[in-house]
Amino acid sequence: MGKLVFWCRIFLSILVVGFFHASRIYGRELLKKKMVASTEVTIGQGARGVFQREELGGLKECPLGRNEKLEEKGIAIQSVNQSKNIGVLVLAHGVHRMHGEQVHEERNSEALPLWNASVLEVVKPLTDKYPLEVAFGMADPDTIKEAVHSLEEKGVSEVIVVPLFISSHSPIIGNSRYILGIQEKLPETTTVKSLPRIESRIKFRMSGALDDSMLVAEILFERAMELSANPPNETVILVGHGPNDEKENRLWLADMEKLAYYVREKGNFKKVKVATWRSDAPEEIKERAIHELRTMVEMSGKDGKVIAIPHLLATGGVESEIVAALKGLPYIFNGKTLLPHSNITRWVEMQVEEQMKESTGRQR
C-alpha cells in the first residue's frame, strides 16, 4: 500500500510539472504572436521611422534601423535615413549665383568659387542619402526659394534646414528662419526692413549653427598643432569674424571660449584666447575690435610665440583681413580654415539625424 501511495505521488508530481511547463510554452507562443502582430507596420508616405510597441522586451520606442535587438528578431525595419519624403536644405555663405542643384553635377572644382566648392564638397557624401539642396548667400530669399522649389519637385513634404554658419548668434539665422516661415518676426538685430516669405506646402525644421560643437573644436586643435613647436610656450588666438550687435558678439565669443578650452587642455598650450574683428560693423566698432585683437597678439607675444587660427568656415578672401589687421606684429599664421575637413560633413549629418529624431518623436 505504501508503494502505491508513493508512485501515485510521483505520477501526480509529473502531471503538475508538465502542466506548468506546457502553460509557459503556450504563454511564450501567445506573446510571440502578439509581438509579431504589433510590429507588422506598413510604412507609407509621411512615416518618420520610429517604432512604438509595448511588447518588444521593454523597448517602448526605438529608431528604425538602429536597434540590434529588433534586427535579431528578424523584424523588417526601414531606416530613418531612407525616408525620402524628408529633404535637406543647407544654408551657407558663398557666391549667390551658384545654386545647390550643382551638388548633383560633375563639375570641375576650379570652375566654382573656392568657398562654394568647399561647401559642395562637404555635402557631396550626403546626396545619396537625402534629397539635398544648398542655398548660398546670407539669407538670400531668391536662392532659398530656388532650393525649396527643387526640393518640392523631388516630392519631399518636410525639410530639415542646416545653417552651415559659424554661429547661431547672427541676424542671418533669424532672417533665414523668417523667410522659411519658421518664426513670425524678423530678428531685432537685423538691418533689413522687410523680407519676402516663402509659400510652400513643405514643413521646415532648422538646426543650430556650428557654435561650440566638439567637432569644430577638434579641427581647431588640429590647425593649432600644425603650427605648434612647443605648446607650453605658445599662445593660440582663435580669430572669428563676429557680428555687429554687442549682445550677439558676447554670445559668439562665449561659444568660442568653449572651443578654446578644448584646444588648450588637449594641446597643453600656455593659453588659448578668442577674439572677433567684426569687419562688417560700423567703423567705430570695427576699429575698437581690431585694436583689441592687435593688443591681444602684441601682449601675448612678449612672453612666448603667438599662433593665430582663423575661426572661419572656408577660405574665400575674408581670412586676408586678419593678416591686414595684424600687420607688423609677430605671429604664426597659415590661413587654414575649418574646411576642408570630414568633421563638418559629420556635423551636417548629425544635425539631420537629430532633427529627424525630434520629428519622428512628435509623430508618435
Secondary structure, 3 states (H helix, E strand, C coil): CHHHHHHHHHHHHHHHHHHHHHHHHHHHHHHHHHHHHHHCCCCCCCCCCEEECCCCCCCCEEECCCCHHHHHCCCCCCCHHHCCCEEEEEEECCCCCCCHHHHHCCCCHHHCCHHHHHHHHHHHHHCCCCCEEEEECCCCHHHHHHHHHHHHHCCCCEEEEEECCCCCCCHHHHHHHHHCCCCCCCCCCCCCCCCCCCCCCCEEEECCCCCCCHHHHHHHHHHHHHHCCCHHHEEEEEEECCCCCHHHHHHHHHHHHHHHHHHHHHHCCCEEEEEECCCCCCHHHHHHHHHHHHHHHHHHHHHCEEEEEEECCCCCCCHHHHHHHCCCCCCECCCCCCCCCHHHHHHHHHHHHHHHHHHHHHCC
